[in-house]
Amino acid sequence: MRRLAILGGGGHGKVVADAAEACRRWDDIVFYDDAWPQRMENGPWPYVGSIHAFMQLPRDSCDVVVAIGDNALRARIALQLRDEGFSLVSVIHPASTVSRHASVGAGSVVFAGAVINIGAVLGPACIINTGAIVEHDCLLGTAVHVSPGADLAGEVGIGDASWVGIGACIRQQINVGSKAMIGAGAVVVSDVPDGVTVVGNPARIMQRKETDHREENNHAEYAVPPMAKLHK
C-alpha cells in the first residue's frame, strides 16, 4: 500500500488531500497535525498523529507533503524533511496544466485550474493555488504561495516565502523579493523589495515587515538551514 502523509490540517490540508486523491497515486492519505488527538479527522481523511510523531517514523515509510499555510514554517519543515531523507513529493492536480518543460520543486502543490507554462522553475514547497497562472520563464523561490486567480506574467521572479494575494497581477520581468506580500487584487508594475507589503493599482508599499523573534523561537525545534536567496 502506498501512503501519503500530509503534515498540517485545516482547509488548505483538505484541498491538498483532495488533489492527491484525484491523482490516484496513493492508496491511503492521512494527516499528521499537532491538533491530534483532540481532532481525529479532516474531512474524509483521518488524523493519525502529531508532526513530531511523524518525524520519528522510518524515512521510507511513506511519501510526505507539507500543508501549512505559513510560508516560512512550511519551508523549514519541508527542507528538514528533504535533508533528513524523507520522500518529499509534489501534488499536482490532474485538472491543472503544467508544461513538461517547466520544473516544480519537491513538496510543492498545484491545484485545479492552475497553469504553469514552459520554462517556469518553482522551488521547493510552493503553493500554486486554484486557477493561478505562472507564465513562461518565471522563477519562484522556496515556499512561494501564488493565491487563487493570481497571474504572473512572463519572466517574473519571486523570492523565498513571498505571498501573491488572490487575483493579483504581476507585470512581465518584475522581481519580487523574499518574504514580501502582494495584496489581493494588486497590480504590480515595478520591482518589490524584500519584506514589504504592497497593495493597490498600481501597487505601492504599505508597510515593511519586522522579524517576529517569538515566531522564530516557536519554530526553532525544526532546526533547518536558512532559506536560500533566489537571486545571488
C-alpha positions in Angstrom: 0.0 0.0 0.0 1.4 3.4 -1.0 0.6 6.1 1.7 0.7 9.9 1.5 1.2 11.7 4.8 0.1 15.3 4.9 1.7 17.4 7.6 -0.8 20.1 8.7 -4.5 20.0 8.7 -7.2 22.6 8.2 -8.8 23.8 5.0 -5.6 24.0 3.0 -4.8 20.5 4.0 -8.1 19.3 2.8 -7.5 20.8 -0.6 -4.1 19.1 -0.8 -5.7 15.8 0.1 -8.4 16.3 -2.4 -5.8 17.0 -5.2 -3.8 14.0 -4.0 -6.9 11.7 -4.2 -7.6 13.0 -7.7 -4.0 12.0 -8.7 -4.7 8.3 -7.9 -1.1 7.8 -6.9 -1.8 6.9 -3.3 -3.9 4.1 -1.8 -4.1 5.8 1.6 -4.0 9.5 2.6 -3.6 10.5 6.3 -2.9 13.7 8.3 -0.3 14.4 11.0 -1.1 17.6 12.9 -0.5 18.9 16.4 -4.3 19.1 16.8 -4.2 15.3 17.2 -5.7 13.6 19.3 -8.2 16.4 20.0 -9.1 16.2 16.3 -9.4 12.8 14.7 -10.4 13.6 11.1 -10.1 16.3 8.5 -13.0 15.9 6.1 -13.0 12.2 5.0 -9.3 11.7 6.0 -8.0 10.7 9.4 -5.5 12.4 11.7 -3.2 9.6 12.9 -0.6 11.5 15.0 1.3 14.7 15.6 4.0 16.2 13.4 6.6 15.3 16.0 5.4 11.7 15.8 5.8 11.7 12.1 9.4 12.8 12.4 10.2 9.6 14.3 8.9 7.3 11.5 11.3 5.4 9.2 12.3 7.6 6.3 10.9 5.2 3.7 7.6 4.5 5.4 5.5 6.8 3.1 5.5 9.9 0.9 5.0 13.2 2.6 3.9 16.8 1.7 3.6 19.8 4.0 0.2 21.6 4.0 0.9 24.5 6.3 -0.1 28.0 5.1 2.6 29.9 6.9 5.3 30.1 4.1 8.3 30.3 6.4 7.2 27.4 8.6 6.3 25.3 5.6 9.8 25.9 4.2 11.5 25.0 7.4 9.7 21.7 7.8 9.8 20.7 4.1 13.6 21.4 3.9 14.2 19.4 7.0 12.2 16.5 5.6 14.2 16.6 2.4 17.6 16.9 4.2 16.8 14.1 6.5 15.9 11.7 3.7 12.1 11.6 3.8 10.2 11.1 0.5 9.1 14.7 0.0 6.7 14.7 -3.0 4.7 17.2 -5.0 0.9 17.0 -5.5 -0.2 18.2 -8.9 -4.0 18.1 -9.6 -4.8 16.4 -12.9 -7.0 19.3 -13.8 -4.1 21.7 -13.8 -1.8 22.4 -16.8 1.9 22.1 -16.2 4.3 22.2 -19.1 6.7 19.3 -19.4 9.3 21.9 -19.9 8.6 23.5 -16.5 10.1 22.4 -13.2 8.1 22.0 -10.0 10.2 21.7 -6.8 9.7 18.9 -4.3 6.9 19.4 -1.8 5.0 21.8 -4.0 1.3 21.7 -4.6 -0.5 22.7 -7.8 -4.3 22.9 -7.6 -7.1 22.5 -10.2 -7.2 25.1 -13.0 -3.7 26.4 -12.4 -1.4 26.8 -15.3 2.5 26.6 -15.2 4.0 27.4 -18.6 7.2 26.5 -20.4 10.4 27.5 -18.7 8.9 28.2 -15.3 11.0 27.0 -12.4 9.4 26.6 -8.9 11.5 26.0 -5.8 10.5 23.5 -3.0 7.3 23.8 -1.1 5.5 26.2 -3.3 1.7 26.6 -3.5 0.1 27.3 -6.9 -3.5 27.7 -5.9 -6.7 27.2 -7.8 -6.8 29.0 -11.2 -3.4 30.8 -10.7 -1.2 31.3 -13.7 2.6 31.2 -13.7 3.7 32.2 -17.2 6.8 31.3 -19.2 10.2 31.5 -17.6 9.1 32.7 -14.2 11.4 31.8 -11.3 9.9 31.2 -7.9 12.0 30.6 -4.8 11.3 28.3 -1.8 7.7 28.2 -0.3 6.2 30.9 -2.5 2.4 31.0 -2.4 0.5 32.2 -5.5 -3.1 32.6 -4.5 -6.3 31.7 -6.4 -6.7 33.6 -9.6 -3.4 35.4 -9.4 -1.4 35.9 -12.6 2.4 36.1 -13.0 3.3 37.3 -16.5 6.4 36.0 -18.3 9.9 36.1 -16.6 8.7 37.2 -13.2 10.9 36.4 -10.2 9.5 35.8 -6.7 11.8 35.4 -3.7 11.6 32.9 -0.9 8.5 32.8 1.3 6.6 35.5 -0.5 2.9 35.5 -1.0 0.9 36.7 -4.0 -2.7 37.5 -3.0 -5.9 36.5 -4.6 -6.4 38.0 -8.0 -3.2 39.9 -8.0 -1.3 40.6 -11.3 2.4 41.0 -11.8 3.8 42.5 -15.0 6.4 40.7 -17.0 10.0 40.8 -15.9 9.2 42.2 -12.5 11.2 40.9 -9.5 9.6 40.5 -6.1 11.9 40.0 -3.1 11.8 37.5 -0.3 9.1 37.5 2.4 7.0 40.1 0.6 3.2 40.2 0.5 1.3 41.2 -2.7 -2.2 42.3 -1.6 -5.3 40.8 -3.1 -6.1 42.4 -6.5 -2.9 44.4 -6.6 -1.3 45.3 -9.9 2.5 45.1 -9.7 4.3 47.2 -12.3 7.6 47.8 -10.6 10.1 45.7 -8.5 9.2 44.9 -4.9 11.9 44.7 -2.3 12.3 42.1 0.5 9.9 42.1 3.4 7.2 44.6 2.3 3.5 44.6 1.7 2.3 46.2 -1.5 -1.4 47.0 -2.3 -3.4 48.8 -5.0 -3.3 49.6 -8.7 -0.5 50.4 -9.3 0.8 48.5 -6.2 2.6 50.6 -3.6 4.4 49.8 -0.4 2.0 49.7 2.6 4.4 48.6 5.3 7.7 47.0 6.0 7.7 43.7 7.9 9.7 43.3 11.1 11.1 39.9 12.2 8.9 38.3 14.8 11.5 36.7 17.1 8.8 34.9 19.1 7.7 33.1 16.0 11.3 32.1 15.2 11.7 30.7 18.7 8.4 28.8 18.4 9.7 27.1 15.3 13.3 26.6 16.4 12.7 22.9 17.1 12.7 22.2 13.3 16.3 23.5 13.1 16.6 23.6 9.3 19.2 25.7 7.4 18.2 29.3 6.4 16.3 29.6 3.2 18.5 30.2 0.1 18.1 33.6 -1.7 16.5 33.4 -5.1 18.9 36.0 -6.6 22.5 35.8 -5.6 
